Amino acid sequence: MKKYLPFLIILASYGCANQQSNIVKTQPTLQQANSDSAVINTNQLSSTKQTKSDKVTTKTFLNKTIEKKKKPSKQKTIKATPVKINNSQSPTLSHIPPKSKNPKSKVIAMVQTPPQPIKPDITSFDLEKLPLKYGHTWVLDRKKDSISNTTRCMISSLTKTFYDGYSESSITIQLTANSLFIKTNSTIDMSYPDTGVVIDQNTSLPLEKLFGDSSILIKQNTKKIIMQLTQGKQLTIKLGFWPTWPKSETRRIDFSLTDFDKAYQSFIACEKL
């Protein structure tokens, strides 16, 4: 052991020397590493500062753009007028003219003119279409009358039946331009009271004279009778009949005047042909 002691000392010293050299060699590397790390840290700090500044600038830019968007744009406001909807079922009224300040105009507007009589169309009147019936009572025809046996236009009533106090009888009326002829098939007695021709509520017109034993001819009041017939609603003939003993009552026969005015207008047209 003693023999190898000097060699062990030499080895130990050699090892220590190597360790010192290694330490010396590593120190600069450590210093370099520390310097590098410092440089890296400074670079990192500068980069973080730069990113922070970039973030700040980006944030300010975004805030400005948001503020610009938030500013209200100047737009024209249009006021909508409310529309009233009428749900009622009342009929719509037509245009009403403005009220006149003159009160006389109102009176004139309210006065209705009376209907004008219908003028017959002579050009379209055809004799070949005769006889023509008007309503349920009157007939226009061109034939021989019972007075002069002359062919002429006349208005006749349809035949009506009635009781004369003794039996059933019939009666017809013929109207020409100048006569009213009442024809029956019973003997007429002129002595009965309250006889005559009555139209509506007008005054009774007297029977003028007998034409034979069973007919009456009226000529004097023809124009008056025609005027009342065209404006009336009902014609009444009042007659008394034989036998006079025992005396019965005056008979009343009614004729409707519906459409008589139309029949008379056609009669005028027929007379002019």
Secondary structure as the mmCIF struct_conf table of DSSP 4:
data_model
#
loop_
_struct_conf.conf_type_id
_struct_conf.id
_struct_conf.beg_label_comp_id
_struct_conf.beg_label_asym_id
_struct_conf.beg_label_seq_id
_struct_conf.end_label_comp_id
_struct_conf.end_label_asym_id
_struct_conf.end_label_seq_id
TURN_TY1_P TURN_TY1_P1 LYS A 2 TYR A 4
HELX_RH_AL_P HELX_RH_AL_P1 LEU A 5 LYS A 70
BEND BEND1 LYS A 71 LYS A 71
HELX_LH_PP_P HELX_LH_PP_P1 PRO A 72 SER A 73
HELX_LH_PP_P HELX_LH_PP_P2 LYS A 79 PRO A 82
HELX_LH_PP_P HELX_LH_PP_P3 SER A 90 LEU A 93
HELX_LH_PP_P HELX_LH_PP_P4 HIS A 95 SER A 100
BEND BEND2 LYS A 101 LYS A 101
HELX_RH_AL_P HELX_RH_AL_P2 PRO A 103 MET A 110
HELX_LH_PP_P HELX_LH_PP_P5 VAL A 111 PRO A 120
HELX_RH_3T_P HELX_RH_3T_P1 ILE A 122 SER A 124
HELX_RH_3T_P HELX_RH_3T_P2 LEU A 127 LYS A 129
BEND BEND3 PRO A 131 PRO A 131
STRN STRN1 LEU A 132 TYR A 134
TURN_TY1_P TURN_TY1_P2 GLY A 135 THR A 137
STRN STRN2 TRP A 138 LYS A 144
TURN_TY1_P TURN_TY1_P3 SER A 146 SER A 148
STRN STRN3 THR A 151 SER A 157
HELX_LH_PP_P HELX_LH_PP_P6 LEU A 158 THR A 159
STRN STRN4 LYS A 160 TYR A 163
BEND BEND4 GLY A 165 SER A 167
STRN STRN5 GLU A 168 LEU A 175
BEND BEND5 ALA A 177 ASN A 178
STRN STRN6 LEU A 180 THR A 184
BEND BEND6 ASN A 185 SER A 186
STRN STRN7 ILE A 188 ILE A 188
TURN_TY1_P TURN_TY1_P4 MET A 190 SER A 191
BEND BEND7 TYR A 192 ASP A 194
STRN STRN8 GLY A 196 ILE A 199
TURN_TY1_P TURN_TY1_P5 ASP A 200 GLN A 201
BEND BEND8 ASN A 202 ASN A 202
HELX_LH_PP_P HELX_LH_PP_P7 THR A 203 SER A 204
STRN STRN9 LEU A 205 LEU A 205
HELX_LH_PP_P HELX_LH_PP_P8 PRO A 206 LEU A 207
STRN STRN10 LYS A 209 LEU A 210
BEND BEND9 PHE A 211 SER A 214
STRN STRN11 SER A 215 ILE A 218
TURN_TY1_P TURN_TY1_P6 GLN A 220 ASN A 221
HELX_RH_AL_P HELX_RH_AL_P3 THR A 222 GLN A 231
BEND BEND10 LYS A 233 LYS A 233
STRN STRN12 GLN A 234 LEU A 239
STRN STRN13 PHE A 241 PHE A 241
BEND BEND11 TRP A 242 TRP A 242
BEND BEND12 TRP A 245 PRO A 246
STRN STRN14 ARG A 251 SER A 256
TURN_TY1_P TURN_TY1_P7 THR A 258 ASP A 259
HELX_RH_AL_P HELX_RH_AL_P4 PHE A 260 LYS A 272
#
